[in-house]
Each structure stands twice: as structure tokens, then as C-alpha cells.
Amino acid sequence: MAAQILMVWVLGALLCQMWSSAECHPSEEELHPQTLYPWRNQGKGVVRVKRDWIIPPIRVLENSKQVPEDLVQIKSDKIFTSKVIYKLEGPGVDQEPKNLFEIDDQTGVIRCKRPLDREKYNSFTLKAFALSPSGERLENPTTIEIVVLDQNDNRPAFTQSQFVGAVAEFSVPGTSVMSVSAMDADDPMTDNAILSYSIIGQESFPANAITKTMFGINNETGAIYTRDVGLDREVVKGFRLKLQVADMGGMGLTSEGVAIIHVSDINNHPPQFSPVSYSMTAVENRRDYEIGRINVTDRDDRGTGNWEAKYFISNDPNGNFAITTHPATNQGILTVVKPLDYEAQSQYVLTVTVKNLNPLSNKARNLPVSTATVWITVVNENEAPHFREDPIQIVVPESVVPGTLLKSNIAFDPDHSDLRYEISRDPERWLDINRDTGDITAKRTFNMRSSYVKNNIYNAVVKVTDAGGVSTTATVVITLKETNDFPPQLFPLSGYVCRDAARMSSGLVVTAVDEDLPPHAAPFIFAILDDLSTNWTVTQVNDTHGVIQPLVELEAGEYAVTVLVSDSGSPPLSAYAQVNVTVCLCDTYSNCKSEMGAVLGSSVGISFIALIIIMVSIALLLLLLLVAVAVTACGRRHHIKKGTGLLVGESEDDIRDNVLNYDEQGGGEEDENAFNIDLLWNPLDAPSTPGSYYPGYGVPRGKQPLRKDAPHNLPSPIYPRKPPTDPSDIQDYINDGLEAADNDPNVPPYDTALIYDYEGEGSLAGSLSSIATSSSDGDQDYDYLNDWGPRFQKLANMYGGR
């Protein structure tokens, strides 16, 4: 086996020397047994182990036509009585991509089954195994590395279908323009991917504008540069270059591409006026309007800063004129920005200069700045009259007397012409104006509540016209000042108060409202000045509310209370209001009872009848109570066993149990609101031995459980307690247990009285369930709800008369 491995190693060394790419001799670190094969030293002593051979990488040329092709053969150096089976696994065998390699399981020959593609998989790492026929591993797995060698089977390709760049006109030779790039899928470490660039064609725009070669390219980097002079944008606009890239350093496969180069403009042409003299007219007393345009020419690229013109006026000290540039035509637009006065100056001579928005290039010709002269003639016209202020401000109280002068001398005419005044807009017709003098007067009293008054402001429009028919309008802004015009009003004018002495603090709440606006409205002042209302008083609650209350306890009935309410105006206005107050009997919710109840309580005779009805009702209740006590006593005597003196009988209904509240939250199980009925068991049935237990509790009878939150230094009564000799009364027995519980702080809870749940054999009372009754809502008569007052009127409407 060692001889075969040595032959394999020699073959690998020859392959390594042939391709000169990989290290074939293993290092000590790689062959150190402790590092690669630690399982060989599992014994206590040191065992000498023979080193394994490492097979060098196997190189396979891609796209090989000689397939299947034997690559290497492995052999085991162990001596076995039976045959050895070889297995191979890894990418290319049983992993993707599958079925590229295989091994002869008898001879150990590894071969390639199909041509390989380096651009998909450039190497494979496989594992070879030597197994016994039973599947036992005989050798450590051997790593087989297969390297795919590259072939020049891919053409280079430009990264873009078309490259676009620009170069400034008049650029010197050697100026960098742009760079192009290409890619090759072959191995970059070989000549198959070494690219070379070249220019194989040139076209100019327009065609044949320049025929000499203007550009060159770096064959290694793809950088394009200028080779010659003569790039003038006015002559040539751009170029189209035909490019080529080849691999193998220019000797292999080739591809073509396109580069578009635009010749960019520089500002080498100053703008020039054409013509250089202009005549224009301007109308006086007008502004912000165009009076004419001036023209310039520029040979630079249209629409750029090298072409766009910027104009300047050199002799306009008052700033009456301005000139701007039209963005599309590049013309200078001359406008009047301040009104001209024909009487002051009838003609202007302006000198206008122009230059580009961008500064001139140093390659431009040295020419003087172009200038133009503009003669402007001012045209005289009839000037419109002017208002002295616009808008015209007027402040007046809303209660102004009709005929009051509001404003005078509101306009003048520069030409000293006669003026004619009129009102153009006055929606409420509150104003009047003198046709000749323009005096504005009040036609009638103003109203703050008008829909045309917004935030106390009323707007109108006046118009003035001169003798030539030229008119001007102005807005009249009238600010109305609030006056105290309306007295306050009181609401509501009727209501009720409770007659009960305990509710003397209650009363009828009234509210004052005023149509005036602040400060002529709230706060209001309430007072009672009528001699007939001496039993009543009104209390101020806030700025707008007061409470009417009786001073003494009054009989039920209706009373007229006169209240004086005053506003805070200057001067203040007051008004009397008569409030009808009903004194009535009220229920526990301070709601007035029915009108019938009020009528009954308003006279002595009816009150006596009500008293008789109440006494008869009390007697009937006492009678029913006596009957119930008698029936209960009879039932208790019936259930006491004769001759035994026991309090509790042996009825099957005598069922006792503890009542637990499961929805409580507190200090734990011992802080529950539960009732322990241990003490209610028949005292004679309770065993006296400590070993007995209460049923269902696991607590010994005669031993009471102690609370953890109660003091333990107090004595506790002895349980079970001895019953009285003659328990003739259940009440005495219960009181005795209650007293014992009160004196025992260890009984849970120590601050709660014991509750006994003995109920006996049954109840004589009938069922209170509405299910058992034979009547229904439909059989009820709800008409009596109409007698219960206005608060039950809605229920009466819903259920009455059914």
C-alpha cells in the first residue's frame, strides 16, 4: 500500500511542477499527529504512527473534450484479508453540482465525467474513504482538491451600451474627457482577462465638421483624452467614437462599444446690442408697466449662463425705471416703477449696458462693453383724483344720532378739477354723502347686530370722479363702539322650591341675559325691592346667575317674586321681572312631588286627611308584624323536641354549612368575611374528647383555630361551650354566643359578630319571584303616573292609556 501511495505522491509532484501553482510538500504543522489525527494517541503510552501522504491539488482544464478523464488513484497501505471499497463524496459527487466526478470503488481511480466550467465552479474539495465490505472505515478520509484551469472562452464586454461625456471647447491636447470600462469573465489572474482598449472610428456632429483625429484612449485604463486643438462649439457640437476592447492583451477575443462626446460651451462671446438706439413713450402718473424692449445678440450656447444677458441703467438717479431680462428671448424689458410727472420732467435719456450672467472666458476676444441709448417721452394725461386716506377710518358709537357728520375733506384732484362724490356700496344704507363736498354723515342709527358688522366693523365704498370722468374709489371702514341699549332679561320666570325646613338652603336658580355686548352686559346685579316679596331673597352666584330663596318656611303654593336685575353698562340699565315660584313638598331627591300632593299640603283640612291615611297605614303595618311574629313563634314551638330541651330539631331540612365569600380580596384566608358555624352544631352532639374532628374541616372539636393577625396573650373561652340547662329562648342562647365571640379576639374575624345560619324547616312566606306571579305588565294601569307631576310625564306617556 505504501508503494502505491508513494507513486501517487510522485505523480502529484510532477503535476505541481508542470503547472507551478500550489505547494506540494506538507508542513510539519499539517502532519503533526496531535493536530490532524488526535485519535491515534488514545492509549496511555506514546505510540509511533506512520504519517499519511497528502495528495497535491489536481488541475483539470475547463471545457475538456477528453471525458471521462482519469485524475488520480488512491490506495490504502493497510494489509487486510478481504478487499477494500473506495468511496468519494463532496461537491461534484453527491452534492451540487452532482455527477461531475466518480471513483472506482475497487481500484480507487478518480475520474472526471463531464467537461467543467471555471466561470461556474473554479475548484472542488472532495473526501475519499477506504471502507471494509461491512462499511467500517479503514483509513482516515483523504482530501482531494481539484482546481479547474481557465480557458479563454469569454469575450470581454463594455459595462455600458453607450458612454456619454463632455469636453469644453478650445481644450488643449491631453485634456481628460471621460473613461470607459469593460469586464471579462475569464480568470483575472491569467492573460485571458487582460484587456486592451482602442478607438477604431470617429464621427463629428455636424458630419465632417472636423476630420482629423481629435481623441485618444489609454489602452490599459480606458481613459479618453484630447489629441489635437480645434474644438470650437460654434463649428462642431460633438463626436461619436467607435470603441474596441480585446482580451489577451489585445490579441484575443474582441467586443465593440460607443462613446458620445459633447463639446460644451465657454463664454467666449460677449452680448451685443442690436440696434443701439431706441425711442419710447411713457404715460405720467402710472407705474409698474412696460414701455418697451431692447435686443442683444450672443453666439454662446442658448439657454445657458454664457448666453443669458443682464442689463444695467447708468443714469436714473431717482429710480423711476427698471429693466429685466426675458428668459426666452434674452430681450431687455424696460418698465416704469415710479410714477412720472409730466409737469416736472417731460423727457428722459437712459444709457443701458449689458453683460452675461457668467463671466467672460479668458479665451474671448477683448471687446468693449456694448451700450444702448433709450429716449423716453412722457405723455401728459388727466390725473385721477386722490383720497387723502384709503381706507377711510371712522370710529363712531352705534347709537349715533342721524345727521351727525362722520368725515369731511376726504379727496383732492391734482389737476384742480371739480369733483363729484357718491356712495358705491352701503348694504345697510346707514351713510349719506354730499355730492359736491364729500362730507359723510349718518343717515340713521347703526345696529351692532347687523349681519354686515363683523368684529364691530362695517365696510362701505365711496367714489369720487373729476370733470374729465376719471374716478377713484376708496373703502370706508366704520368701527362701531358698543352702547348700552338693552336692559337685561331674567330667565326662567317660573320654577319651584322645596317647602321642607331641612332644604331651606335650596332655591330657584335664575339667569340674566343681555343683548348688548361687553362691557355693557355682565356682570349683573340681582335684588328684591318689592314690598310684597319681603319673605324672599336673591343671592348672587356669579356674574350671570342668582338664586331665589325664601327667608321663612312658607306654606305650599304659588308665590309671585319681583326681582330687579341691572347690567354693568355706562349708564347701567335695569329691569323688573316677576318670577312665579311654587313652594311644594319634595321627595328625598329634592324633586317636587305631584300637583295633587301640593294641593293637599296647601290647606289645613287636606293635611288632616293625609295624617289619617298615614296613621291607618302604620296600624296595618303593626297588625301584619304581629301576625308574622305569631306565626314564627308557633313554628318554633312546633319544631322543639318535647322533653329534651334542645333548640334544634331533627328535621331533614336542618342543614348547616359554612358560608364562604370567594370573591373577597384582603389579608389572606384568615381575613375572609366567612361565617364559621361550628358553634351552631347541636351542643349535645359535640364530643368532649379532643380527638374528635368537625366534619369537613380537619379541626379537632373543642379546639378553636387561632388567627395569625390577632393577639394571643388574651384568654380564649373553652369550646365547645356548655349549653344552658333550660334554653327556653333562642334569643338568650344567641346573645350568650355573641358575648363569648366579642370577648374572644382569637375567633376569625375578632372584630366581627358571629352570624348564625340556622334557617329551620322552611318558610311560611310566599315566593317573591316575578316568574310565579300570574299578572303581567300589560295588566297594570299606569294612568296614576299623570298625577305624579312633570317629572313622571314621560313615563306616563310611555305606559299610560295602554
WOGI-V767445 format. One record per helix or strand. SS is the DSSP state (~ for helix, > for strand). FROM is the first residue (numbers start at 1). TO is the last residue. If there is no record, write none. Layout:
# WOGI-V767445
ss->SS from->FROM to->TO
ss->SS from->FROM to->TO
This chain:
# WOGI-V767445
ss->~ from->2 to->19
ss->~ from->28 to->31
ss->~ from->33 to->36
ss->~ from->38 to->41
ss->> from->58 to->61
ss->> from->69 to->73
ss->> from->85 to->91
ss->> from->95 to->95
ss->> from->101 to->103
ss->> from->109 to->112
ss->> from->123 to->131
ss->> from->137 to->137
ss->> from->142 to->149
ss->> from->157 to->158
ss->> from->163 to->168
ss->> from->176 to->179
ss->> from->182 to->183
ss->~ from->191 to->193
ss->> from->196 to->205
ss->> from->215 to->217
ss->> from->223 to->226
ss->> from->238 to->246
ss->~ from->248 to->250
ss->> from->254 to->264
ss->> from->272 to->273
ss->> from->277 to->283
ss->> from->289 to->294
ss->> from->296 to->297
ss->> from->309 to->313
ss->> from->321 to->325
ss->> from->332 to->336
ss->> from->347 to->356
ss->> from->371 to->379
ss->> from->386 to->387
ss->> from->392 to->397
ss->> from->405 to->407
ss->> from->411 to->412
ss->> from->420 to->425
ss->> from->431 to->433
ss->> from->440 to->442
ss->> from->454 to->454
ss->> from->457 to->465
ss->> from->471 to->481
ss->> from->489 to->491
ss->> from->494 to->498
ss->~ from->501 to->503
ss->> from->508 to->513
ss->> from->525 to->527
ss->~ from->531 to->533
ss->> from->536 to->540
ss->> from->545 to->550
ss->> from->557 to->566
ss->> from->574 to->584
ss->> from->586 to->586
ss->> from->592 to->592
ss->~ from->595 to->600
ss->~ from->604 to->639
ss->> from->659 to->659
ss->~ from->669 to->671
ss->> from->675 to->675
ss->~ from->678 to->680
ss->~ from->683 to->685
ss->> from->693 to->693
ss->> from->700 to->700
ss->~ from->730 to->742
ss->~ from->777 to->779
ss->~ from->783 to->788
ss->~ from->790 to->799
